[in-house]
Amino acid sequence: MNTGPAPRRLLARGAASFRRLALALSLSLVALAAFGAAGANAHLYWAGYANTSIHRTTTSGVEETQELVPGTERATGVAVDAGHIYWANRPAEMIARANLDGGEVETEWIKGAAGVFAVAVDAGHVYWTNDTTETIGRANLAGGEVE
């Protein structure tokens, strides 16, 4: 006896759905970081063409687009906090970071991030998606140690 419609899944399962969710989360956090700053000094950061560099521009359009961190390897999932830019290096299974001005690049800041696809950051931690295992990784910002 059927007493009503079948319940709907609230979140579809599978790697593709997980990647879409992670990408949406990452883009939302980048937008909040970029647009949360006041004035013409607010910046927007992204992975450039073919994901081989990190770029930035001002949100007001006053500053020309800059290639801020050249030579990245398949950079994806760019995230920003008050002091650093973070991005995923999928082939090397690492999270990299640099200062907001592009200096002090740490290409192997977090190692062993299998299937890393998207990155997000808050005041104390960096988070990333492991789309091969459909899990979320987390590390302390102070030392980059995986928790």
Secondary structure, DSSP 8 states (H G I E B T S, - for coil): ---S-----SS--SHHHHHHHHHHHHHHHHHHHHHHS-STT-EEEEE-GGG-EEEEEETTS-S--EEEEES-SSEEEEEE-SSEEEEEETTTTEEEEEETTS-S-EEEEEE--TTEEEEEE-SSEEEEEETTTTEEEEEETTT--B-
